[in-house]
Amino acid sequence: GGFFCGQDADSDGVEGKYYVFTPEEITDVLGKQDGEEFCRLYGITSSGNFEGSSIPNRIGQTEEGFGIEDERLRRLYDYRRKRTALHTDDKILLAWNAWTIIALVQAGHILDQGRYQNLAMRTQQFIESEMTDENNRLYLRWRDGEAAHDGQLEDYAVYTLALMELYRMRFEVKYLALAIKRARQMLELFEDKENGGFFINASDSEQLIARPKETYDGAIPSGNSAAAAALQALAGITGENEWRECAQRQLRFLAGEIWEYPSGSTLALLAMMNVLYPHRTLVCAVSGKTSDKLTEYVRTHLPDDIFIVLKTEENADELAECAPFTKDYPVPKSGEVYYLCENGVCKTPVEEFDMLCLD
């Protein structure tokens, strides 16, 4: 479980050398006829597409490539494996793994690939089993069997977002309950209750000369923006004023940064859009098997403007702990009932998914 940080781009002092080929190399390995066919199908040219050599690719190709079991691909793979190995940075960083969970969940939805979702769940299990201490606090990194360093704001904020994505994928209340727990820890450990926003380091960690707050969304979004997105998502799913007030507090803090430099606050802007363009909430009270149409809708629609909560007889009590408003929605003795709500007002419940107006 868990994902390493990265892999070097250089080998033998040359960037990209491990992955690129020339036509001569291909024909040496595969022979003239097969080599020329591979070069044509995979874009290997004498001029190259990367510093004089070629990265194999299928861009713009209409002809079918070699099959995945084709022994010619195995020969090329074995040839490449003889090259100088690239060094792997084998640290496992919690925040990066949380972003990976989010990416895997969304890829699983978009591409309809269950294996990506299984990887997401496995990574989450790794974080809970290997990157938490005896007080259930998060560690920052894991390497070679050892977890170390107190988790920072980014770890708690992005992991909370990842848990919300897992709930959206599986409708298992355990993910929602754990997201609430991690968000409470984030508020307790990192929030600046006087001036707004979140510090990078926890209140009980080793104190530096200054206690900074990071708000810039660069290659990786800031912990403050991730916190805003997580709090806003919790407010939408749970319907609780507590989370709504926390989210509004955080967005007010970020508003000044957004005004000064919008392009450096991209995730914060996305979180703010969820306030400016109100979301709907769909409560699905289901007895028995979840509707295939609901499952397909979740798979094919990212949560741009709707939060979905699934209530069953089995999860009713646990769900009410996380989202108390769901107590008022009874589970039918058979079948399903859908309650579509917007701005705190629910439409007439319907018993078939097709009767909802979601578009």
C-alpha positions as CSV (number, residue, x, y, z in Angstrom):
1,G,0.0,0.0,0.0
2,G,1.0,3.6,-0.5
3,F,2.8,5.4,-3.3
4,F,6.4,6.5,-3.4
5,C,7.3,10.1,-4.1
6,G,8.9,9.8,-7.5
7,Q,11.6,8.6,-9.8
8,D,14.6,10.3,-11.2
9,A,14.4,11.7,-14.8
10,D,18.2,11.2,-15.4
11,S,20.3,8.1,-15.9
12,D,24.0,8.2,-16.9
13,G,23.6,12.0,-16.6
14,V,21.2,12.2,-19.5
15,E,17.6,13.3,-18.9
16,G,15.0,10.9,-20.2
17,K,17.6,8.4,-21.4
18,Y,15.9,5.4,-19.8
19,Y,12.7,5.8,-21.7
20,V,13.7,7.0,-25.3
21,F,14.6,5.0,-28.4
22,T,16.1,5.6,-31.8
23,P,15.0,3.7,-34.9
24,E,18.4,1.9,-35.0
25,E,17.8,0.5,-31.5
26,I,14.4,-0.7,-32.4
27,T,15.5,-2.5,-35.5
28,D,18.5,-4.0,-33.7
29,V,16.2,-5.6,-31.1
30,L,13.2,-6.5,-33.4
31,G,14.8,-6.9,-36.8
32,K,14.2,-4.7,-39.9
33,Q,10.6,-5.6,-40.7
34,D,9.2,-5.7,-37.2
35,G,11.4,-2.8,-36.2
36,E,10.1,-0.5,-39.0
37,E,6.5,-1.5,-38.1
38,F,7.0,-0.6,-34.5
39,C,8.6,2.7,-35.4
40,R,5.7,3.6,-37.6
41,L,3.0,2.6,-35.1
42,Y,4.8,4.2,-32.1
43,G,6.3,7.4,-33.5
44,I,10.0,6.5,-33.4
45,T,11.7,8.8,-35.9
46,S,15.2,9.8,-36.8
47,S,14.5,13.4,-35.7
48,G,12.9,12.3,-32.5
49,N,10.3,14.0,-30.2
50,F,12.6,14.5,-27.2
51,E,16.1,15.8,-27.6
52,G,16.9,13.8,-30.7
53,S,15.4,10.5,-29.6
54,S,11.8,9.3,-29.4
55,I,9.4,8.5,-26.6
56,P,7.1,5.7,-27.9
57,N,3.6,7.1,-28.2
58,R,0.3,6.5,-30.0
59,I,-0.7,10.1,-30.6
60,G,-2.7,10.5,-33.8
61,Q,-2.5,6.8,-34.7
62,T,-5.6,5.1,-36.2
63,E,-4.0,1.7,-36.9
64,E,-4.1,-0.8,-34.0
65,G,-0.8,-1.2,-32.1
66,F,0.9,-4.3,-30.9
67,G,-1.2,-6.4,-28.5
68,I,-0.4,-6.3,-24.8
69,E,0.8,-9.9,-24.9
70,D,2.9,-9.5,-28.1
71,E,6.3,-11.0,-27.5
72,R,7.9,-8.2,-29.5
73,L,6.9,-5.8,-26.7
74,R,8.4,-8.1,-24.1
75,R,11.7,-8.1,-26.1
76,L,11.8,-4.3,-26.1
77,Y,10.9,-4.2,-22.4
78,D,13.6,-6.6,-21.5
79,Y,16.1,-4.5,-23.6
80,R,15.1,-1.4,-21.7
81,R,15.4,-3.1,-18.4
82,K,19.1,-3.6,-19.1
83,R,19.6,0.2,-19.0
84,T,20.9,2.0,-16.0
85,A,18.1,1.8,-13.4
86,L,16.5,5.1,-12.3
87,H,16.6,6.0,-8.7
88,T,13.3,5.9,-6.8
89,D,12.5,8.3,-4.0
90,D,10.9,5.8,-1.8
91,K,9.4,8.1,0.8
92,I,5.6,7.9,1.2
93,L,4.2,11.3,1.9
94,L,0.7,11.4,3.4
95,A,-0.5,14.5,1.6
96,W,0.7,13.3,-1.8
97,N,-0.9,9.9,-1.2
98,A,-4.2,11.7,-0.3
99,W,-4.1,13.6,-3.6
100,T,-3.4,10.2,-5.2
101,I,-6.6,8.8,-3.6
102,I,-8.6,11.6,-5.0
103,A,-7.1,11.1,-8.5
104,L,-7.7,7.4,-8.3
105,V,-11.3,7.8,-7.3
106,Q,-12.0,10.2,-10.1
107,A,-10.2,8.1,-12.6
108,G,-12.2,5.1,-11.5
109,H,-15.4,7.0,-12.1
110,I,-14.5,8.5,-15.4
111,L,-12.9,5.4,-16.9
112,D,-15.1,2.9,-15.2
113,Q,-12.1,1.1,-13.8
114,G,-12.7,-0.7,-10.5
115,R,-9.1,-1.4,-10.0
116,Y,-8.4,2.3,-9.5
117,Q,-11.0,2.5,-6.8
118,N,-9.5,-0.5,-5.1
119,L,-6.1,1.1,-5.1
120,A,-7.7,4.2,-3.6
121,M,-9.2,2.2,-0.7
122,R,-5.9,0.3,-0.2
123,T,-4.0,3.5,0.0
124,Q,-6.4,4.9,2.6
125,Q,-6.1,1.7,4.6
126,F,-2.3,2.1,4.5
127,I,-2.5,5.6,5.9
128,E,-4.7,4.5,8.8
129,S,-2.6,1.5,9.6
130,E,0.9,2.7,9.0
131,M,0.8,6.5,9.3
132,T,-1.1,7.2,12.5
133,D,0.4,7.3,16.0
134,E,-0.9,5.9,19.3
135,N,-3.1,9.0,19.7
136,N,-4.5,8.6,16.2
137,R,-2.6,11.6,15.0
138,L,-1.2,11.6,11.4
139,Y,2.4,11.3,10.5
140,L,3.9,13.2,7.6
141,R,5.9,10.5,6.0
142,W,6.7,6.7,6.0
143,R,9.8,5.0,4.7
144,D,11.2,1.5,5.1
145,G,8.7,0.5,7.7
146,E,9.0,3.7,9.8
147,A,6.6,6.6,10.1
148,A,8.0,9.9,11.3
149,H,7.4,13.6,11.8
150,D,4.1,15.1,12.9
151,G,1.5,15.6,10.2
152,Q,1.1,19.2,9.0
153,L,-2.0,21.1,7.8
154,E,-1.7,19.8,4.3
155,D,-1.8,16.2,5.5
156,Y,-5.0,16.7,7.5
157,A,-6.8,18.9,4.9
158,V,-6.1,16.8,1.8
159,Y,-6.7,13.6,3.6
160,T,-10.1,14.9,4.7
161,L,-10.9,15.7,1.0
162,A,-9.7,12.2,0.1
163,L,-12.1,10.6,2.6
164,M,-14.9,12.7,1.2
165,E,-14.1,11.4,-2.3
166,L,-14.2,7.8,-0.9
167,Y,-17.5,8.4,0.7
168,R,-18.9,9.7,-2.6
169,M,-17.6,6.6,-4.4
170,R,-18.7,4.0,-1.8
171,F,-21.4,5.6,0.3
172,E,-19.8,3.9,3.3
173,V,-20.4,6.1,6.4
174,K,-17.1,5.1,7.9
175,Y,-15.3,7.4,5.4
176,L,-17.6,10.3,6.2
177,A,-17.2,9.7,10.0
178,L,-13.4,9.6,9.6
179,A,-13.4,12.8,7.4
180,I,-15.3,14.6,10.3
181,K,-12.8,13.3,12.8
182,R,-9.8,14.5,10.8
183,A,-11.4,17.8,10.1
184,R,-12.0,18.3,13.9
185,Q,-8.3,17.5,14.5
186,M,-7.4,20.0,11.8
187,L,-9.4,22.8,13.5
188,E,-8.0,22.0,16.9
189,L,-4.4,21.8,15.9
190,F,-3.9,24.3,13.1
191,E,-6.6,27.0,13.1
192,D,-5.7,30.6,13.9
193,K,-8.8,31.4,15.9
194,E,-7.9,35.1,16.3
195,N,-6.9,36.1,12.8
196,G,-8.4,33.4,10.6
197,G,-6.8,30.7,8.4
198,F,-4.7,27.7,9.3
199,F,-1.0,27.5,10.3
200,I,1.3,25.0,8.6
201,N,2.4,23.5,11.9
202,A,0.3,22.2,14.8
203,S,-0.1,24.2,17.9
204,D,1.7,21.5,20.0
205,S,4.5,20.9,17.6
206,E,8.0,22.3,17.9
207,Q,7.7,26.1,17.6
208,L,9.7,27.9,15.1
209,I,10.7,31.6,15.1
210,A,7.6,32.3,13.1
211,R,4.4,30.2,12.6
212,P,3.6,30.6,8.9
213,K,0.4,30.2,6.9
214,E,0.7,29.1,3.3
215,T,-2.1,30.1,0.9
216,Y,-0.5,29.9,-2.6
217,D,-1.8,27.2,-4.9
218,G,1.1,26.3,-7.1
219,A,1.9,22.9,-8.5
220,I,0.3,21.5,-5.4
221,P,-2.6,23.4,-3.7
222,S,-2.0,24.9,-0.3
223,G,-3.2,23.4,2.9
224,N,-5.4,26.5,3.5
225,S,-7.2,26.0,0.1
226,A,-7.6,22.3,0.7
227,A,-9.0,23.1,4.2
228,A,-11.6,25.4,2.6
229,A,-12.6,22.8,0.1
230,A,-12.8,20.1,2.7
231,L,-14.9,22.2,5.1
232,Q,-17.2,23.2,2.3
233,A,-17.7,19.6,1.3
234,L,-18.5,18.6,4.9
235,A,-21.0,21.4,5.2
236,G,-22.8,20.3,2.0
237,I,-22.9,16.6,2.9
238,T,-23.8,16.9,6.6
239,G,-26.0,20.0,6.4
240,E,-24.5,21.1,9.8
241,N,-24.2,24.8,10.6
242,E,-20.9,24.0,12.4
243,W,-19.2,23.1,9.2
244,R,-20.8,25.8,7.2
245,E,-19.6,28.4,9.7
246,C,-16.1,26.9,9.6
247,A,-16.0,27.0,5.8
248,Q,-17.3,30.6,5.7
249,R,-14.6,31.6,8.2
250,Q,-11.9,30.1,6.1
251,L,-13.2,31.5,2.8
252,R,-13.3,35.0,4.3
253,F,-9.7,34.6,5.3
254,L,-8.8,33.4,1.7
255,A,-10.8,36.2,0.0
256,G,-8.0,38.7,0.5
257,E,-5.4,36.4,-1.1
258,I,-7.8,35.6,-4.0
259,W,-8.3,39.4,-4.6
260,E,-4.6,40.0,-4.8
261,Y,-3.6,37.1,-7.0
262,P,-6.5,35.0,-8.4
263,S,-4.3,32.7,-10.5
264,G,-2.4,31.7,-7.3
265,S,-5.6,30.6,-5.5
266,T,-7.2,28.1,-7.9
267,L,-8.4,25.5,-5.4
268,A,-9.6,28.3,-3.1
269,L,-11.7,29.7,-6.0
270,L,-13.2,26.3,-6.6
271,A,-14.2,26.1,-3.0
272,M,-15.7,29.6,-3.2
273,M,-17.7,28.6,-6.3
274,N,-19.4,26.0,-4.2
275,V,-20.8,28.8,-2.1
276,L,-21.6,31.2,-4.9
277,Y,-23.4,28.5,-6.9
278,P,-25.4,26.6,-4.4
279,H,-25.3,22.8,-4.4
280,R,-28.3,20.5,-4.3
281,T,-28.5,17.6,-1.9
282,L,-30.0,14.3,-2.9
283,V,-31.0,12.0,0.0
284,C,-31.5,8.4,-1.2
285,A,-33.4,6.3,1.3
286,V,-33.0,2.7,0.0
287,S,-34.3,-0.7,1.2
288,G,-32.3,-3.5,-0.3
289,K,-30.0,-3.1,-3.3
290,T,-29.0,0.4,-4.5
291,S,-30.5,1.3,-7.8
292,D,-28.3,0.7,-10.8
293,K,-29.4,4.0,-12.2
294,L,-28.2,5.8,-9.1
295,T,-24.9,4.0,-9.3
296,E,-24.5,4.8,-12.9
297,Y,-25.3,8.5,-12.3
298,V,-22.6,8.7,-9.6
299,R,-20.1,7.0,-11.9
300,T,-20.8,9.4,-14.8
301,H,-21.2,12.7,-12.9
302,L,-18.6,14.4,-10.8
303,P,-20.1,16.3,-7.9
304,D,-20.1,19.7,-9.5
305,D,-23.4,20.8,-8.1
306,I,-24.9,18.0,-6.1
307,F,-24.1,16.1,-2.8
308,I,-25.5,12.6,-2.6
309,V,-26.3,10.9,0.7
310,L,-27.3,7.2,0.9
311,K,-29.4,6.1,3.8
312,T,-30.3,2.4,4.6
313,E,-31.7,0.6,7.6
314,E,-28.1,-0.7,8.3
315,N,-26.4,2.7,8.3
316,A,-29.2,5.0,9.6
317,D,-27.9,5.4,13.1
318,E,-24.2,6.0,12.0
319,L,-25.3,8.3,9.3
320,A,-27.4,10.4,11.7
321,E,-24.3,10.9,13.9
322,C,-22.6,12.5,10.9
323,A,-25.5,14.2,9.2
324,P,-28.3,14.7,11.8
325,F,-30.8,16.0,9.2
326,T,-31.0,12.5,7.7
327,K,-33.0,11.4,10.8
328,D,-36.1,13.0,9.2
329,Y,-35.9,10.8,6.0
330,P,-37.5,7.4,6.6
331,V,-36.2,4.3,4.8
332,P,-39.1,2.6,2.9
333,K,-40.1,-1.0,3.7
334,S,-39.2,-1.8,0.2
335,G,-37.7,0.0,-2.8
336,E,-36.3,3.5,-2.6
337,V,-37.4,7.1,-2.1
338,Y,-35.4,10.1,-3.3
339,Y,-35.5,13.5,-1.7
340,L,-34.0,16.3,-3.8
341,C,-33.3,19.5,-1.8
342,E,-31.9,22.9,-2.7
343,N,-31.3,25.9,-0.5
344,G,-32.8,24.0,2.5
345,V,-36.1,23.2,0.7
346,C,-36.9,19.7,-0.5
347,K,-39.1,18.8,-3.4
348,T,-41.8,16.2,-3.3
349,P,-40.1,12.8,-2.8
350,V,-40.2,10.4,-5.7
351,E,-39.9,6.6,-5.8
352,E,-38.0,6.2,-9.0
353,F,-34.6,7.7,-10.0
354,D,-35.9,8.6,-13.4
355,M,-38.5,10.9,-11.9
356,L,-35.7,13.2,-10.6
357,C,-34.8,16.3,-12.5
358,L,-31.1,16.4,-12.1
359,D,-29.9,18.0,-15.3
